[in-house]
Amino acid sequence: MKVQVFGVGCKKCNQLYEMLKKYMEKNHINAELEHIEDLDKLLEAGIMMSPAVFIDGVKKSEGRIPTETQIKEWFSLK
């Protein structure tokens, strides 16, 4: 599983990355977590507002910080 957080280094982007990292560690989720800050890669992914989260290439969230309940749903569907 590959989890990507797209963001340009803003507070919300960093907060979301740390939130996902802690959630994955706490729940023993074995996945690659990547923080992408390259503006060209954001544009290639079609992201208009950051932060955004992709899991295995599927956009799960954009322009907001999801709730822990939403994050739990993303991982329970795997």
OpenMM code with the backbone's topology and positions (N, CA, C; nanometers):
from openmm import Vec3, app, unit

residues = "MET LYS VAL GLN VAL PHE GLY VAL GLY CYS LYS LYS CYS ASN GLN LEU TYR GLU MET LEU LYS LYS TYR MET GLU LYS ASN HIS ILE ASN ALA GLU LEU GLU HIS ILE GLU ASP LEU ASP LYS LEU LEU GLU ALA GLY ILE MET MET SER PRO ALA VAL PHE ILE ASP GLY VAL LYS LYS SER GLU GLY ARG ILE PRO THR GLU THR GLN ILE LYS GLU TRP PHE SER LEU LYS".split()
positions = [
    Vec3(0.0849, -0.1171, 0.0000),
    Vec3(0.0000, 0.0000, 0.0000),
    Vec3(0.0897, 0.1236, 0.0000),
    Vec3(0.0485, 0.2237, -0.0751),
    Vec3(0.1242, 0.3486, -0.0835),
    Vec3(0.0316, 0.4647, -0.0479),
    Vec3(0.0712, 0.5419, 0.0530),
    Vec3(-0.0053, 0.6578, 0.0982),
    Vec3(0.0765, 0.7816, 0.0660),
    Vec3(0.0162, 0.8749, -0.0060),
    Vec3(0.0856, 0.9980, -0.0450),
    Vec3(0.0111, 1.1193, 0.0081),
    Vec3(0.0867, 1.2086, 0.0702),
    Vec3(0.0334, 1.3371, 0.1143),
    Vec3(0.0954, 1.4418, 0.0231),
    Vec3(0.0124, 1.5126, -0.0501),
    Vec3(0.0590, 1.6187, -0.1385),
    Vec3(0.0367, 1.7523, -0.0696),
    Vec3(0.1392, 1.8352, -0.0671),
    Vec3(0.1278, 1.9677, -0.0080),
    Vec3(0.2575, 2.0432, -0.0242),
    Vec3(0.2479, 2.1730, -0.0197),
    Vec3(0.3650, 2.2568, -0.0475),
    Vec3(0.4393, 2.2990, 0.0791),
    Vec3(0.4222, 2.2242, 0.1863),
    Vec3(0.4957, 2.2534, 0.3089),
    Vec3(0.4246, 2.3467, 0.4052),
    Vec3(0.2969, 2.3701, 0.3831),
    Vec3(0.2221, 2.4567, 0.4731),
    Vec3(0.1921, 2.3832, 0.6035),
    Vec3(0.1427, 2.4563, 0.7016),
    Vec3(0.1133, 2.3991, 0.8327),
    Vec3(0.0137, 2.2841, 0.8228),
    Vec3(-0.0934, 2.3020, 0.7441),
    Vec3(-0.1959, 2.1989, 0.7300),
    Vec3(-0.1401, 2.0735, 0.6629),
    Vec3(-0.0528, 2.0917, 0.5659),
    Vec3(0.0067, 1.9783, 0.4953),
    Vec3(0.0935, 1.8962, 0.5904),
    Vec3(0.1760, 1.9649, 0.6666),
    Vec3(0.2628, 1.8972, 0.7627),
    Vec3(0.1817, 1.8305, 0.8728),
    Vec3(0.0754, 1.8963, 0.9169),
    Vec3(-0.0115, 1.8416, 1.0200),
    Vec3(-0.0772, 1.7123, 0.9710),
    Vec3(-0.1239, 1.7116, 0.8473),
    Vec3(-0.1886, 1.5930, 0.7914),
    Vec3(-0.0888, 1.4787, 0.7776),
    Vec3(0.0303, 1.5086, 0.7325),
    Vec3(0.1340, 1.4050, 0.7197),
    Vec3(0.1610, 1.3403, 0.8557),
    Vec3(0.1796, 1.4225, 0.9576),
    Vec3(0.2079, 1.3706, 1.0917),
    Vec3(0.0890, 1.2924, 1.1472),
    Vec3(-0.0302, 1.3400, 1.1186),
    Vec3(-0.1524, 1.2728, 1.1635),
    Vec3(-0.1613, 1.1320, 1.1029),
    Vec3(-0.1354, 1.1209, 0.9732),
    Vec3(-0.1389, 0.9907, 0.9067),
    Vec3(-0.0270, 0.9005, 0.9575),
    Vec3(0.0903, 0.9570, 0.9761),
    Vec3(0.2042, 0.8798, 1.0255),
    Vec3(0.1726, 0.8187, 1.1620),
    Vec3(0.1206, 0.8992, 1.2524),
    Vec3(0.0858, 0.8511, 1.3868),
    Vec3(-0.0259, 0.7468, 1.3805),
    Vec3(-0.1266, 0.7707, 1.2972),
    Vec3(-0.2370, 0.6761, 1.2846),
    Vec3(-0.1856, 0.5414, 1.2342),
    Vec3(-0.0999, 0.5451, 1.1341),
    Vec3(-0.0467, 0.4219, 1.0771),
    Vec3(0.0404, 0.3469, 1.1787),
    Vec3(0.1213, 0.4193, 1.2534),
    Vec3(0.2048, 0.3556, 1.3558),
    Vec3(0.1180, 0.2953, 1.4657),
    Vec3(0.0215, 0.3717, 1.5131),
    Vec3(-0.0669, 0.3288, 1.6217),
    Vec3(-0.1451, 0.2025, 1.5854),
    Vec3(-0.1854, 0.1929, 1.4595),
    Vec3(-0.2676, 0.0813, 1.4142),
    Vec3(-0.1888, -0.0251, 1.3375),
    Vec3(-0.0569, -0.0156, 1.3427),
    Vec3(0.0320, -0.1154, 1.2808),
    Vec3(-0.0012, -0.1374, 1.1332),
    Vec3(-0.0192, -0.0275, 1.0622),
    Vec3(-0.0493, -0.0339, 0.9189),
    Vec3(0.0822, -0.0297, 0.8432),
    Vec3(0.1078, -0.1374, 0.7715),
    Vec3(0.2318, -0.1488, 0.6961),
    Vec3(0.2094, -0.0891, 0.5569),
    Vec3(0.2521, 0.0345, 0.5398),
    Vec3(0.2352, 0.1039, 0.4122),
    Vec3(0.3486, 0.2041, 0.3958),
    Vec3(0.3755, 0.2370, 0.2725),
    Vec3(0.4746, 0.3393, 0.2416),
    Vec3(0.4042, 0.4751, 0.2518),
    Vec3(0.4594, 0.5647, 0.3330),
    Vec3(0.4029, 0.6989, 0.3487),
    Vec3(0.4992, 0.7986, 0.2873),
    Vec3(0.4480, 0.8787, 0.1966),
    Vec3(0.5316, 0.9731, 0.1220),
    Vec3(0.4710, 1.1134, 0.1316),
    Vec3(0.5567, 1.2123, 0.1549),
    Vec3(0.5131, 1.3526, 0.1573),
    Vec3(0.5702, 1.4193, 0.0327),
    Vec3(0.4842, 1.4603, -0.0578),
    Vec3(0.5265, 1.5188, -0.1853),
    Vec3(0.5023, 1.6684, -0.1819),
    Vec3(0.6100, 1.7452, -0.1950),
    Vec3(0.6017, 1.8908, -0.1901),
    Vec3(0.6348, 1.9571, -0.3237),
    Vec3(0.6643, 1.8785, -0.4238),
    Vec3(0.7002, 1.9295, -0.5565),
    Vec3(0.5746, 1.9815, -0.6270),
    Vec3(0.5717, 2.1104, -0.6562),
    Vec3(0.4552, 2.1738, -0.7179),
    Vec3(0.4185, 2.1089, -0.8515),
    Vec3(0.5177, 2.0707, -0.9301),
    Vec3(0.4902, 2.0050, -1.0586),
    Vec3(0.4160, 1.8731, -1.0384),
    Vec3(0.4535, 1.7976, -0.9345),
    Vec3(0.3865, 1.6701, -0.9071),
    Vec3(0.2434, 1.6920, -0.8585),
    Vec3(0.2202, 1.8006, -0.7838),
    Vec3(0.0843, 1.8340, -0.7424),
    Vec3(-0.0023, 1.8622, -0.8650),
    Vec3(0.0526, 1.9389, -0.9569),
    Vec3(-0.0212, 1.9730, -1.0786),
    Vec3(-0.0461, 1.8494, -1.1650),
    Vec3(0.0541, 1.7618, -1.1749),
    Vec3(0.0383, 1.6377, -1.2519),
    Vec3(-0.0739, 1.5515, -1.1945),
    Vec3(-0.0889, 1.5529, -1.0618),
    Vec3(-0.1923, 1.4729, -0.9953),
    Vec3(-0.3293, 1.5391, -1.0026),
    Vec3(-0.3356, 1.6609, -1.0564),
    Vec3(-0.4629, 1.7309, -1.0710),
    Vec3(-0.5123, 1.7942, -0.9423),
    Vec3(-0.4207, 1.8236, -0.8528),
    Vec3(-0.4574, 1.8812, -0.7240),
    Vec3(-0.4675, 2.0328, -0.7370),
    Vec3(-0.5830, 2.0863, -0.6993),
    Vec3(-0.6042, 2.2305, -0.7059),
    Vec3(-0.5873, 2.2957, -0.5691),
    Vec3(-0.6136, 2.2167, -0.4620),
    Vec3(-0.6004, 2.2689, -0.3258),
    Vec3(-0.5282, 2.1654, -0.2402),
    Vec3(-0.4296, 2.2124, -0.1653),
    Vec3(-0.3593, 2.1203, -0.0766),
    Vec3(-0.4073, 2.1441, 0.0665),
    Vec3(-0.3907, 2.0468, 0.1528),
    Vec3(-0.3279, 1.9170, 0.1315),
    Vec3(-0.4224, 1.8189, 0.0630),
    Vec3(-0.3621, 1.7162, 0.0045),
    Vec3(-0.4398, 1.6100, -0.0590),
    Vec3(-0.3791, 1.4761, -0.0188),
    Vec3(-0.4634, 1.3743, -0.0128),
    Vec3(-0.4188, 1.2400, 0.0217),
    Vec3(-0.4601, 1.1439, -0.0889),
    Vec3(-0.3637, 1.0625, -0.1319),
    Vec3(-0.3900, 0.9554, -0.2270),
    Vec3(-0.3503, 0.8240, -0.1611),
    Vec3(-0.4314, 0.7217, -0.1776),
    Vec3(-0.3965, 0.5878, -0.1317),
    Vec3(-0.4010, 0.4970, -0.2538),
    Vec3(-0.2858, 0.4389, -0.2843),
    Vec3(-0.2704, 0.3538, -0.4028),
    Vec3(-0.3223, 0.4228, -0.5283),
    Vec3(-0.2898, 0.5518, -0.5425),
    Vec3(-0.3241, 0.6273, -0.6622),
    Vec3(-0.4650, 0.6824, -0.6676),
    Vec3(-0.5445, 0.6606, -0.5632),
    Vec3(-0.6829, 0.7089, -0.5600),
    Vec3(-0.6933, 0.8265, -0.4634),
    Vec3(-0.7451, 0.9394, -0.5141),
    Vec3(-0.7590, 1.0576, -0.4294),
    Vec3(-0.8665, 1.0341, -0.3241),
    Vec3(-0.8278, 1.0549, -0.1972),
    Vec3(-0.9201, 1.0348, -0.0854),
    Vec3(-0.9652, 1.1673, -0.0244),
    Vec3(-0.8812, 1.2697, -0.0373),
    Vec3(-0.9124, 1.3982, 0.0259),
    Vec3(-0.8342, 1.5074, -0.0450),
    Vec3(-0.8936, 1.6264, -0.0496),
    Vec3(-0.8242, 1.7412, -0.1096),
    Vec3(-0.8724, 1.8700, -0.0444),
    Vec3(-0.7773, 1.9564, -0.0087),
    Vec3(-0.8092, 2.0894, 0.0406),
    Vec3(-0.8555, 2.0972, 0.1844),
    Vec3(-0.8415, 1.9883, 0.2594),
    Vec3(-0.8853, 1.9890, 0.3994),
    Vec3(-0.8123, 1.8805, 0.4764),
    Vec3(-0.8261, 1.8865, 0.6067),
    Vec3(-0.7717, 1.7817, 0.6925),
    Vec3(-0.8877, 1.6897, 0.7285),
    Vec3(-0.8793, 1.5631, 0.6902),
    Vec3(-0.9883, 1.4701, 0.7189),
    Vec3(-0.9958, 1.4373, 0.8680),
    Vec3(-1.1110, 1.3893, 0.9093),
    Vec3(-1.1274, 1.3474, 1.0481),
    Vec3(-1.0618, 1.2107, 1.0669),
    Vec3(-1.0389, 1.1744, 1.1922),
    Vec3(-0.9813, 1.0422, 1.2191),
    Vec3(-1.0773, 0.9327, 1.1745),
    Vec3(-1.2072, 0.9584, 1.1841),
    Vec3(-1.3073, 0.8610, 1.1391),
    Vec3(-1.2938, 0.8352, 0.9891),
    Vec3(-1.2724, 0.9414, 0.9119),
    Vec3(-1.2547, 0.9257, 0.7671),
    Vec3(-1.1277, 0.8464, 0.7373),
    Vec3(-1.0210, 0.8770, 0.8092),
    Vec3(-0.8954, 0.8051, 0.7883),
    Vec3(-0.9138, 0.6573, 0.8203),
    Vec3(-0.9833, 0.6293, 0.9281),
    Vec3(-1.0096, 0.4908, 0.9672),
    Vec3(-1.0856, 0.4179, 0.8562),
    Vec3(-1.1826, 0.4838, 0.7957),
    Vec3(-1.2594, 0.4242, 0.6863),
    Vec3(-1.1705, 0.3922, 0.5668),
    Vec3(-1.0773, 0.4800, 0.5337),
    Vec3(-0.9874, 0.4568, 0.4217),
    Vec3(-0.9092, 0.3273, 0.4410),
    Vec3(-0.8597, 0.3061, 0.5609),
    Vec3(-0.7761, 0.1901, 0.5857),
    Vec3(-0.8572, 0.0633, 0.6108),
    Vec3(-0.9790, 0.0768, 0.6566),
    Vec3(-1.0611, -0.0431, 0.6805),
    Vec3(-1.1138, -0.1011, 0.5503),
    Vec3(-1.1135, -0.0209, 0.4456),
    Vec3(-1.1599, -0.0689, 0.3148),
    Vec3(-1.0523, -0.1481, 0.2420),
    Vec3(-0.9311, -0.1447, 0.2919),
    Vec3(-0.8194, -0.2148, 0.2270),
    Vec3(-0.8174, -0.3601, 0.2654),
] * unit.nanometer
topology = app.Topology()
chain = topology.addChain("A")
for resn in residues:
    res = topology.addResidue(resn, chain)
    for name in ("N", "CA", "C"):
        topology.addAtom(name, app.Element.getBySymbol(name[0]), res)
